[in-house]
Amino acid sequence: MVVTGGIASGKSTVCGMFGELGLRVGSADEVAGEVFGDDRVQEFLRKELGEGDLRELARGRMGDVEFRRRLNGLMHPLIWARLCGLDVDVIEVPLLVEAGLVSAFGRVLVCECPVEVVLERLVKRLGDGEVAKRLVGSQVGIGVRRVFGDEVIRTDEGMDSVRTVVRTLANLWF
């Protein structure tokens, strides 16, 4: 099963709950972090950004659509190759729809919450409202992801409610 959703939609929290139930959980973001250190990626980033903290410099350029397109074009095939080798029950893939990977997985669980909640979470995480707005604006909307989901979970309705839905889905799907 794959868990997807926009940035700050509660995917990691939901995956953590599946893990608490004893399911093996993987994360495309963790794999992406590993791939970020790949020599090819580092070389691309040095050419694009110069020297310095490449992770921080890249984070500052994520609002640049063309830069993000080229970086994703390099990283996504490397990430996909590693994802195929994971032995997990549940995998978190944030950009499932954007990357065109929906058909590569069985069941799809979409995490969502109102954009105001997403922005609030992102501002707490990033400390910058403008960057938060750009990141939210760069992703497909909630309605688009929902079309691809077998189930949708609202992560703004309280953790007890989310935990109940996760437990129910784990019992149904595993």
C-alpha positions as CSV (number, residue, x, y, z in Angstrom):
1,M,0.0,0.0,0.0
2,V,1.1,3.5,-0.7
3,V,0.4,6.6,1.4
4,T,0.4,9.9,-0.5
5,G,-0.7,13.4,-0.2
6,G,0.6,17.0,-0.5
7,I,3.3,18.5,1.6
8,A,2.4,18.8,5.3
9,S,-0.7,16.7,4.8
10,G,0.1,14.2,7.6
11,K,1.6,11.3,5.5
12,S,4.5,10.7,8.0
13,T,2.1,10.7,10.9
14,V,-0.2,8.2,9.3
15,C,2.8,6.0,8.3
16,G,4.1,6.2,11.8
17,M,0.7,4.9,13.0
18,F,0.9,1.9,10.6
19,G,4.4,1.2,11.9
20,E,3.0,1.2,15.5
21,L,0.6,-1.5,14.4
22,G,3.6,-3.7,13.4
23,L,3.6,-3.0,9.6
24,R,6.9,-2.4,7.8
25,V,7.0,1.2,6.6
26,G,9.2,2.8,4.0
27,S,9.6,6.4,2.9
28,A,10.4,7.8,-0.5
29,D,11.6,10.9,1.3
30,E,14.2,8.8,3.2
31,V,15.3,7.2,-0.1
32,A,15.4,10.7,-1.7
33,G,17.7,11.8,1.1
34,E,20.0,8.9,0.3
35,V,19.9,9.7,-3.4
36,F,20.6,13.3,-2.7
37,G,24.2,12.2,-1.7
38,D,24.7,10.3,-5.0
39,D,27.7,11.7,-6.9
40,R,25.6,12.5,-10.0
41,V,23.2,14.6,-7.9
42,Q,25.9,16.3,-6.0
43,E,27.7,17.2,-9.3
44,F,24.5,18.6,-10.8
45,L,23.9,20.7,-7.7
46,R,27.4,22.1,-7.6
47,K,27.1,23.1,-11.2
48,E,23.7,24.7,-10.6
49,L,24.3,26.2,-7.1
50,G,28.0,26.6,-6.6
51,E,29.8,25.6,-3.4
52,G,28.3,25.6,0.1
53,D,25.6,23.7,1.9
54,L,24.0,22.1,-1.2
55,R,20.9,20.9,0.7
56,E,20.2,24.4,2.0
57,L,21.0,26.0,-1.4
58,A,18.7,23.5,-3.2
59,R,15.9,24.1,-0.6
60,G,16.1,27.8,-1.4
61,R,15.6,27.1,-5.1
62,M,12.6,24.7,-4.9
63,G,10.3,27.6,-5.9
64,D,12.1,27.7,-9.2
65,V,10.0,25.4,-11.4
66,E,12.7,24.8,-14.0
67,F,15.4,24.0,-11.5
68,R,13.0,21.6,-9.6
69,R,12.1,19.9,-13.0
70,R,15.7,19.2,-13.8
71,L,16.6,18.0,-10.3
72,N,13.5,15.8,-10.2
73,G,14.4,14.4,-13.7
74,L,17.8,13.3,-12.3
75,M,16.6,12.1,-8.9
76,H,13.3,10.4,-9.6
77,P,14.7,7.5,-11.6
78,L,17.3,6.9,-8.9
79,I,14.7,7.0,-6.2
80,W,12.4,4.7,-8.2
81,A,15.2,2.1,-8.6
82,R,15.7,2.0,-4.8
83,L,12.0,2.0,-4.0
84,C,11.6,-1.1,-6.0
85,G,14.1,-2.9,-3.8
86,L,12.3,-2.1,-0.5
87,D,10.6,-4.9,1.4
88,V,7.8,-3.0,3.1
89,D,4.0,-3.2,3.7
90,V,3.4,0.5,3.5
91,I,5.4,3.1,1.6
92,E,5.1,6.9,1.8
93,V,5.4,8.5,-1.6
94,P,4.6,12.2,-1.5
95,L,4.8,12.9,-5.2
96,L,3.0,9.8,-6.4
97,V,0.6,11.6,-8.7
98,E,3.1,14.2,-9.9
99,A,5.6,11.4,-10.7
100,G,3.0,9.3,-12.6
101,L,3.5,6.3,-10.3
102,V,-0.1,5.6,-9.2
103,S,-0.4,2.4,-11.3
104,A,2.9,1.0,-9.8
105,F,1.3,0.4,-6.5
106,G,-1.7,-1.6,-5.2
107,R,-3.9,0.4,-2.8
108,V,-3.5,4.1,-2.5
109,L,-4.3,6.1,0.7
110,V,-4.5,9.8,0.2
111,C,-3.9,12.1,3.2
112,E,-5.4,15.5,3.0
113,C,-6.4,18.5,5.1
114,P,-7.4,22.1,4.3
115,V,-4.8,24.3,2.7
116,E,-4.9,26.7,5.7
117,V,-3.8,23.8,7.9
118,V,-1.1,22.8,5.4
119,L,0.2,26.4,5.4
120,E,0.2,26.6,9.2
121,R,2.1,23.3,9.4
122,L,4.6,24.4,6.8
123,V,5.2,27.8,8.4
124,K,6.0,26.1,11.7
125,R,8.3,23.7,9.9
126,L,10.1,26.2,7.5
127,G,9.6,29.5,9.3
128,D,8.8,31.2,6.0
129,G,5.2,31.9,4.8
130,E,6.3,32.8,1.2
131,V,8.3,29.6,0.7
132,A,5.3,27.7,2.2
133,K,2.9,29.2,-0.3
134,R,5.2,28.5,-3.2
135,L,5.7,24.9,-2.2
136,V,1.9,24.4,-1.8
137,G,1.3,26.1,-5.2
138,S,3.8,23.8,-6.9
139,Q,1.9,20.7,-6.2
140,V,-1.3,19.2,-7.6
141,G,-4.5,20.1,-5.7
142,I,-6.3,18.0,-3.2
143,G,-9.1,17.1,-5.6
144,V,-6.6,15.7,-8.1
145,R,-5.0,13.3,-5.6
146,R,-8.4,12.2,-4.3
147,V,-9.3,10.8,-7.7
148,F,-6.4,8.3,-7.5
149,G,-7.1,7.2,-3.9
150,D,-8.8,4.0,-2.8
151,E,-9.3,5.8,0.5
152,V,-8.9,9.4,1.7
153,I,-8.0,10.2,5.3
154,R,-8.5,13.7,6.8
155,T,-5.5,14.4,9.1
156,D,-7.0,17.6,10.5
157,E,-9.8,15.8,12.4
158,G,-7.8,14.9,15.5
159,M,-5.3,12.2,16.1
160,D,-7.8,9.8,17.7
161,S,-9.9,9.9,14.6
162,V,-6.9,9.4,12.3
163,R,-5.6,6.5,14.5
164,T,-9.1,4.8,14.3
165,V,-9.1,5.1,10.5
166,V,-5.5,3.8,10.2
167,R,-6.4,0.8,12.5
168,T,-9.5,0.1,10.4
169,L,-7.6,0.2,7.1
170,A,-4.8,-2.0,8.5
171,N,-7.4,-4.6,9.6
172,L,-9.1,-4.5,6.1
173,W,-6.0,-4.4,3.9
174,F,-3.4,-6.6,5.8
